[in-house]
Amino acid sequence: ARWREEVSDLNSIPFPDFSDFNIGSYYSGCSLPILFNRGCLRRCVFCNCAVTWKKFRSRSGENIFSEMKTQLQRYPQVQKFEVVDTALNLNVNALSKLCEFIIQEQLPIRWGGAAMLHPNTTYELLLKMKQAGCENIGYGLESGSQKIIDRMNKGFKIEDAERIIRDTHNAGIEVTVGIIVGFPGETRDDFKLTMDFIARNKDYIDIVSDPSECYIGDNTYLYRHYEDFGVVMDKGVWFTRDGTNTPEERKKRINEFNEFIKSLGITMHNYATVYNKEEGSKESLKR
């Protein structure tokens, strides 16, 4: 197979046309997807984004704002944009400019999506994002152990993650964190550090996504170098050579984690919120 050359100037791409879709029939109701960037600045070993997109590219804040305005004119029923990037804050300057355009023109829109835990996510930027309509951010924390974060090549420090999560909450933006259970090398002590992190920051975390059992996906760095992580692959099932990390142990930890989150009173993210157009109410649907 031949790879198509990647588009270098994302601002040159026409805005998506959703006119053939009955937007109100989808579970997301009155929202549309929007993309700020392509690719990623990081190379997490469990992710194949760097395989899908060879280079990181981003749109300008003005171009993103123009798409938002255009789509709102086309589809007046739209109330929110779901940012479908790997992380919406990969280009902080463009993100800041987008917020300034929204605030200046008082565009009545809400938006949110996944973001990277990076020191350049300042409290001032988060306040500006809130003023511009950002209402929720999901952070891929994955673990509360610095050792595991480093093995994943996540590229952040636990103390920075803690500060950013607290700043996001204090700025008035809903916080979701994602967790991966059973990454190769994760001991019971590492697992406890994750739960300790959640407990320490429970007042600043609105939602914890259903924890993901560590999956070794095709074409990821982890898949191509699994032996370097002490992993044995057997017909699609993996376990560590020392026998401490098995599918059974990972499921046990997930059950333990779920009970722990429940005891803290934090919402588990296992539902989608939709708008009932006739009733004007929200309904929760099991995924």
KEFI-860317 format. One record per residue (C-alpha): x, y, z; residue number from 1; residue in three letters. Coordinates in Angstrom, 3 decimals, m for minus. Example, Ala and Ser with C-alpha at 12.3 -4.5 7.8 and 13.67 -1.06 7.14 Angstrom:
2
xx, yy, zz, volo, bake
12.300, m4.500, 7.800, 1, ALA
13.670, m1.060, 7.140, 2, SER
***
This chain:
287
xx, yy, zz, volo, bake
0.000, 0.000, 0.000, 1, ALA
1.184, 3.525, m0.749, 2, ARG
0.769, 6.370, 1.685, 3, TRP
m0.817, 9.510, 0.307, 4, ARG
1.247, 12.637, 0.867, 5, GLU
m0.043, 14.534, 3.886, 6, GLU
m1.653, 17.929, 3.445, 7, VAL
0.771, 20.488, 4.855, 8, SER
m1.621, 23.466, 4.993, 9, ASP
m4.731, 22.418, 6.918, 10, LEU
m6.230, 25.878, 6.381, 11, ASN
m6.572, 25.006, 2.682, 12, SER
m9.004, 22.131, 3.324, 13, ILE
m12.710, 22.934, 2.739, 14, PRO
m14.986, 22.815, 5.774, 15, PHE
m16.918, 19.541, 6.238, 16, PRO
m20.377, 19.352, 4.657, 17, ASP
m22.960, 17.646, 6.879, 18, PHE
m25.966, 18.520, 4.731, 19, SER
m26.698, 14.879, 3.856, 20, ASP
m26.991, 13.952, 7.535, 21, PHE
m30.016, 14.359, 9.775, 22, ASN
m28.008, 15.801, 12.637, 23, ILE
m30.826, 15.579, 15.167, 24, GLY
m31.075, 11.787, 14.719, 25, SER
m27.663, 11.103, 16.242, 26, TYR
m27.086, 10.463, 19.938, 27, TYR
m24.892, 13.548, 20.086, 28, SER
m27.991, 15.563, 19.235, 29, GLY
m27.114, 19.166, 18.553, 30, CYS
m23.343, 18.875, 18.229, 31, SER
m20.865, 18.584, 15.377, 32, LEU
m17.296, 17.243, 15.265, 33, PRO
m14.443, 19.623, 14.550, 34, ILE
m10.719, 19.065, 14.070, 35, LEU
m8.072, 21.556, 15.220, 36, PHE
m4.927, 19.582, 14.303, 37, ASN
m3.636, 16.436, 12.662, 38, ARG
m1.004, 14.288, 14.287, 39, GLY
0.464, 14.660, 17.755, 40, CYS
3.488, 16.181, 19.457, 41, LEU
4.055, 13.093, 21.584, 42, ARG
4.816, 9.458, 20.861, 43, ARG
3.016, 7.427, 23.519, 44, CYS
4.103, 3.816, 23.045, 45, VAL
0.543, 2.411, 23.179, 46, PHE
m0.838, 4.820, 20.549, 47, CYS
m0.688, 4.516, 16.740, 48, ASN
m1.390, 8.189, 16.019, 49, CYS
2.214, 8.677, 14.925, 50, ALA
1.705, 5.859, 12.421, 51, VAL
m1.549, 7.313, 11.068, 52, THR
m0.163, 10.859, 10.830, 53, TRP
3.572, 11.145, 10.174, 54, LYS
3.776, 14.877, 10.918, 55, LYS
2.018, 17.234, 13.282, 56, PHE
0.111, 20.076, 11.592, 57, ARG
m2.368, 22.580, 12.952, 58, SER
m4.979, 25.034, 11.735, 59, ARG
m4.925, 28.705, 12.598, 60, SER
m7.290, 30.039, 15.241, 61, GLY
m8.930, 32.233, 12.599, 62, GLU
m9.568, 29.257, 10.292, 63, ASN
m11.136, 27.193, 13.097, 64, ILE
m13.298, 30.139, 14.110, 65, PHE
m14.413, 30.621, 10.503, 66, SER
m15.530, 26.987, 10.370, 67, GLU
m17.495, 27.362, 13.593, 68, MET
m19.293, 30.433, 12.249, 69, LYS
m19.992, 28.755, 8.916, 70, THR
m21.419, 25.618, 10.495, 71, GLN
m23.617, 27.627, 12.864, 72, LEU
m25.030, 29.491, 9.871, 73, GLN
m25.679, 26.233, 8.032, 74, ARG
m27.085, 24.384, 11.030, 75, TYR
m28.656, 26.822, 13.532, 76, PRO
m29.690, 23.919, 15.784, 77, GLN
m26.046, 23.142, 16.619, 78, VAL
m25.180, 24.019, 20.205, 79, GLN
m21.759, 22.436, 20.635, 80, LYS
m18.612, 21.354, 18.806, 81, PHE
m16.871, 18.148, 19.858, 82, GLU
m13.140, 18.557, 19.208, 83, VAL
m12.016, 15.177, 17.875, 84, VAL
m8.253, 15.778, 17.992, 85, ASP
m5.811, 13.669, 19.951, 86, THR
m5.481, 16.864, 21.999, 87, ALA
m7.055, 20.284, 21.428, 88, LEU
m4.176, 22.185, 23.058, 89, ASN
m1.345, 20.961, 20.824, 90, LEU
m0.983, 24.471, 19.349, 91, ASN
m1.480, 26.817, 22.291, 92, VAL
m1.109, 29.990, 20.236, 93, ASN
m3.819, 28.951, 17.767, 94, ALA
m6.069, 27.862, 20.635, 95, LEU
m5.616, 31.194, 22.393, 96, SER
m6.403, 33.088, 19.176, 97, LYS
m9.539, 30.992, 18.631, 98, LEU
m10.745, 31.931, 22.093, 99, CYS
m10.105, 35.615, 21.410, 100, GLU
m12.172, 35.480, 18.206, 101, PHE
m15.054, 33.715, 19.979, 102, ILE
m15.023, 36.175, 22.889, 103, ILE
m14.732, 39.230, 20.651, 104, GLN
m17.688, 38.240, 18.454, 105, GLU
m19.612, 36.700, 21.366, 106, GLN
m20.233, 33.519, 19.418, 107, LEU
m22.885, 31.542, 21.350, 108, PRO
m21.281, 28.112, 21.253, 109, ILE
m20.007, 25.412, 23.588, 110, ARG
m17.107, 23.084, 22.865, 111, TRP
m14.728, 20.612, 24.458, 112, GLY
m12.579, 17.543, 23.893, 113, GLY
m9.370, 15.769, 24.828, 114, ALA
m6.301, 17.745, 25.876, 115, ALA
m2.672, 17.026, 26.622, 116, MET
m1.225, 17.373, 30.108, 117, LEU
1.461, 19.881, 29.264, 118, HIS
3.009, 22.658, 31.397, 119, PRO
2.015, 25.280, 28.800, 120, ASN
m1.634, 24.765, 29.774, 121, THR
m1.764, 27.747, 32.116, 122, THR
m4.578, 28.851, 34.395, 123, TYR
m4.874, 32.059, 32.355, 124, GLU
m5.393, 30.068, 29.164, 125, LEU
m7.985, 27.847, 30.841, 126, LEU
m9.915, 30.904, 32.041, 127, LEU
m9.900, 32.267, 28.493, 128, LYS
m11.105, 28.894, 27.163, 129, MET
m13.951, 28.881, 29.686, 130, LYS
m14.983, 32.403, 28.688, 131, GLN
m14.943, 31.266, 25.042, 132, ALA
m17.360, 28.408, 25.709, 133, GLY
m15.120, 25.450, 26.535, 134, CYS
m17.118, 23.356, 28.986, 135, GLU
m15.298, 20.020, 29.255, 136, ASN
m11.765, 18.646, 28.872, 137, ILE
m10.630, 15.024, 29.003, 138, GLY
m7.061, 14.348, 30.096, 139, TYR
m5.240, 11.081, 29.409, 140, GLY
m3.668, 10.728, 32.838, 141, LEU
m3.351, 6.931, 32.437, 142, GLU
m1.403, 6.432, 35.689, 143, SER
m0.472, 8.142, 38.924, 144, GLY
2.990, 6.556, 38.887, 145, SER
5.791, 8.599, 37.341, 146, GLN
7.606, 5.370, 36.527, 147, LYS
4.690, 4.135, 34.419, 148, ILE
4.152, 7.564, 32.826, 149, ILE
7.797, 7.475, 31.712, 150, ASP
7.498, 3.886, 30.404, 151, ARG
4.474, 4.982, 28.370, 152, MET
6.488, 7.944, 27.018, 153, ASN
3.634, 10.266, 28.008, 154, LYS
6.028, 13.161, 28.475, 155, GLY
4.625, 14.872, 31.572, 156, PHE
5.354, 15.084, 35.273, 157, LYS
2.803, 14.015, 37.875, 158, ILE
3.064, 17.363, 39.664, 159, GLU
2.216, 19.173, 36.415, 160, ASP
m0.767, 16.871, 35.842, 161, ALA
m2.051, 17.625, 39.320, 162, GLU
m1.721, 21.381, 38.839, 163, ARG
m3.410, 21.342, 35.412, 164, ILE
m6.336, 19.226, 36.597, 165, ILE
m6.920, 21.528, 39.558, 166, ARG
m6.562, 24.662, 37.419, 167, ASP
m9.054, 23.292, 34.886, 168, THR
m11.629, 22.624, 37.590, 169, HIS
m11.046, 26.010, 39.221, 170, ASN
m11.533, 27.695, 35.836, 171, ALA
m15.032, 26.191, 35.728, 172, GLY
m14.364, 23.510, 33.099, 173, ILE
m15.571, 19.949, 33.657, 174, GLU
m12.651, 17.538, 34.100, 175, VAL
m12.541, 13.947, 32.870, 176, THR
m9.494, 11.739, 33.370, 177, VAL
m8.659, 8.516, 31.569, 178, GLY
m6.826, 5.607, 33.177, 179, ILE
m5.019, 2.595, 31.691, 180, ILE
m4.807, m0.419, 33.998, 181, VAL
m2.094, m3.056, 33.737, 182, GLY
0.543, m1.404, 31.554, 183, PHE
3.634, m3.662, 31.372, 184, PRO
5.742, m2.945, 34.435, 185, GLY
2.841, m1.708, 36.566, 186, GLU
3.169, m3.219, 40.037, 187, THR
0.595, m3.187, 42.818, 188, ARG
2.463, m0.188, 44.253, 189, ASP
2.159, 1.666, 40.936, 190, ASP
m1.539, 0.815, 40.789, 191, PHE
m1.961, 2.192, 44.308, 192, LYS
m0.235, 5.422, 43.281, 193, LEU
m2.919, 5.873, 40.607, 194, THR
m5.691, 5.454, 43.159, 195, MET
m3.856, 7.783, 45.539, 196, ASP
m3.699, 10.427, 42.804, 197, PHE
m7.443, 10.170, 42.182, 198, ILE
m8.223, 10.312, 45.907, 199, ALA
m5.956, 13.321, 46.385, 200, ARG
m7.686, 15.185, 43.574, 201, ASN
m11.239, 13.879, 43.896, 202, LYS
m12.650, 17.348, 44.498, 203, ASP
m11.200, 18.503, 41.150, 204, TYR
m12.212, 15.520, 38.983, 205, ILE
m15.793, 15.385, 37.723, 206, ASP
m15.637, 12.157, 35.739, 207, ILE
m13.328, 9.162, 35.511, 208, VAL
m13.666, 7.314, 32.214, 209, SER
m14.178, 3.573, 32.415, 210, ASP
m10.609, 2.310, 32.988, 211, PRO
m9.049, 0.679, 29.942, 212, SER
m7.285, m2.634, 30.259, 213, GLU
m3.921, m2.103, 28.584, 214, CYS
m4.313, m3.168, 24.965, 215, TYR
m1.324, m3.788, 22.719, 216, ILE
m2.587, m2.542, 19.371, 217, GLY
m1.144, m3.268, 15.938, 218, ASP
1.529, m0.894, 14.641, 219, ASN
2.116, 0.718, 18.027, 220, THR
5.634, 1.009, 19.405, 221, TYR
4.566, m1.283, 22.235, 222, LEU
3.466, m3.931, 19.731, 223, TYR
6.652, m3.711, 17.672, 224, ARG
8.905, m3.851, 20.747, 225, HIS
6.808, m5.886, 23.178, 226, TYR
9.754, m8.064, 24.202, 227, GLU
11.572, m4.961, 25.476, 228, ASP
8.645, m4.485, 27.895, 229, PHE
8.896, m8.052, 29.227, 230, GLY
5.758, m9.121, 27.368, 231, VAL
4.845, m12.514, 25.921, 232, VAL
2.236, m12.530, 23.114, 233, MET
0.094, m15.639, 22.726, 234, ASP
m2.668, m15.649, 20.075, 235, LYS
m3.800, m12.119, 20.773, 236, GLY
m3.446, m12.447, 24.560, 237, VAL
m0.523, m10.944, 26.406, 238, TRP
1.091, m11.395, 29.798, 239, PHE
4.466, m10.556, 31.307, 240, THR
7.297, m13.057, 31.490, 241, ARG
7.415, m12.824, 35.282, 242, ASP
3.741, m13.845, 35.507, 243, GLY
2.676, m10.802, 37.557, 244, THR
0.659, m9.128, 34.793, 245, ASN
m1.985, m11.392, 33.258, 246, THR
m5.482, m10.830, 31.811, 247, PRO
m6.926, m12.143, 35.073, 248, GLU
m4.831, m9.755, 37.173, 249, GLU
m5.758, m6.802, 34.961, 250, ARG
m9.478, m7.576, 35.258, 251, LYS
m9.061, m7.881, 39.016, 252, LYS
m7.442, m4.438, 39.171, 253, ARG
m10.164, m2.900, 36.995, 254, ILE
m12.878, m4.245, 39.316, 255, ASN
m10.957, m2.940, 42.315, 256, GLU
m10.512, 0.438, 40.658, 257, PHE
m14.215, 0.701, 39.797, 258, ASN
m15.224, m0.027, 43.384, 259, GLU
m12.694, 2.528, 44.604, 260, PHE
m14.045, 5.263, 42.317, 261, ILE
m17.573, 4.444, 43.425, 262, LYS
m16.516, 4.806, 47.068, 263, SER
m15.184, 8.311, 46.312, 264, LEU
m18.493, 9.346, 44.761, 265, GLY
m16.913, 10.257, 41.413, 266, ILE
m18.997, 9.690, 38.277, 267, THR
m17.867, 6.865, 36.020, 268, MET
m18.109, 7.793, 32.350, 269, HIS
m20.145, 4.918, 30.925, 270, ASN
m22.936, 6.887, 29.338, 271, TYR
m23.648, 9.334, 26.550, 272, ALA
m25.814, 12.393, 27.080, 273, THR
m28.322, 13.212, 24.379, 274, VAL
m30.932, 15.890, 24.006, 275, TYR
m34.543, 14.886, 23.592, 276, ASN
m35.690, 17.516, 21.109, 277, LYS
m39.391, 17.125, 21.903, 278, GLU
m38.997, 17.082, 25.681, 279, GLU
m36.031, 19.450, 25.836, 280, GLY
m34.502, 17.184, 28.468, 281, SER
m31.363, 15.109, 28.795, 282, LYS
m31.296, 11.347, 28.798, 283, GLU
m28.475, 9.012, 29.735, 284, SER
m27.848, 6.053, 27.460, 285, LEU
m25.613, 3.086, 28.192, 286, LYS
m22.895, 2.720, 25.621, 287, ARG
***
